[in-house]
Amino acid sequence: MAYEVGLWRIGGSGEPVRVTSGAIPLESQLETLIAQDPTILGEPLMIIGRQVPTDFGGFVDLLGIDGDGTLHVLELKRGRTPREVVAQILDYASWVKNLSHDDVLAIYGASRQESPFETAFSALFGVSPPDELNTDHRLTIVAHDADPATERIVGYLSSFAVPVNVAFFRYFEDEGRRYLARTWLIDETKPSRTASVQRRSGTKETWNGQDWYVALGEDETRAWDDARKYGFVSAGGGTWFSRTLISLPSGARIFTHIPKAGYVGVGTVTGEARPAHEAILEIDGELRRFTDLELKGSYRHKGDEHDETLAEYIVPVTWIQTVPRDSARWAQGMFANQNSACKLRNKFTLDHLYKEFNLTDLEG
């Protein structure tokens, strides 16, 4: 099926004047245009590599990543696309599928970008990178035209949820000005079988075996000043909030983060999580009931007297170093998560925190 895109300029007397269309003079020129502004493909993308070598001897024209951590393989053809390009991009996909978290960062680093991956990702998408990268990938052939065999094959693969599509570009010149117009072989705004396919497990950075992230949400329920003074972290109000905090093992090193502020402390877990009304903390060598302490937060939730799953859970901590909330440590691209606790794998974040809190045992 031929896709015709026409462009007309309204002349000085109001008459339509057709603008001449043709193929982009150079494939490298199209690659540069997309690398400069990937949104011309329809969504924000961060290009992490150009002419990326695969293990099979090929080169991916452009490799990008979106805000969900999905990798995008872009194969560019200046003119008419033969059906062989479909086999080529599927071959690239078989390589991309197995890229680890570290592989993705290495590809980005090899492209000599000015900013660290995490900083650039956060600046573009407004959020920190997801803990898992490459949970999915998408394949896009970019061309002026495609032969009928290519269209049939791509349509067939798409009907079986293979994430492949063709973006057609038309190049126009008119009185010294140049224009690009884009359309798609498959309308991605329509529901398809692709939407029902379960995303595969992605890859994470290697965990060093000791460092954990803890989110301490400040409100009338809990206060960082309390946690800092008496040595604890807490979460509660439902199983979703408390279950990850309860999983913290004794001896774990935690980095405590206040949402929308930054990291405020590093310490070592010294005991298991207990509901606030049962918790006992050691303060200045003396064991004291948590509920007997002078606290700014209430550490109570509606209904918790009848349902322990709603309770605020307290985890005792020996602080290594803390700072006030208004001196919280933060840099664009650092890790943050909605879970109350999780393993802290992100090396970019750990590099910053080890430096800020004067720790010296960062691996790697």
Buried (B, 14 or more C-beta within 10 A) or exposed (E): EEBEEEBEBEEEEEEEEEBEBEBBEEBBEBBEBBBEEBEBBEEBBBBBBBEBEBEEEBEBBBBBBBBBBBBBBBBBBBEEBBBEBBEBBBBBBEBBEEBBBBBBBBBBEEBEBEEBBBBBBBEBBEEBBBBBBBBBBBBBBBBBBBBEEBBBBBBEBBEEEBBBBBBBBBBBEBEEEEEEBEEBBBEBEEEBEBEEEEEEEBBBBEEBEBBBBBBBBBEEBBBBBBBBBBBBBBBBBBEEBBBBBBBBEEEBBBBBBBEEBBBBBBBBBBBBBBBBBEBBBBEEEEEBEBEEBEBEBEBBBEEBEEEEBBBBBBBBBEBBEBBEBEEBBBBEBBBBBEBBBBBBBBBBBBBBBBEBBEBEEEEE
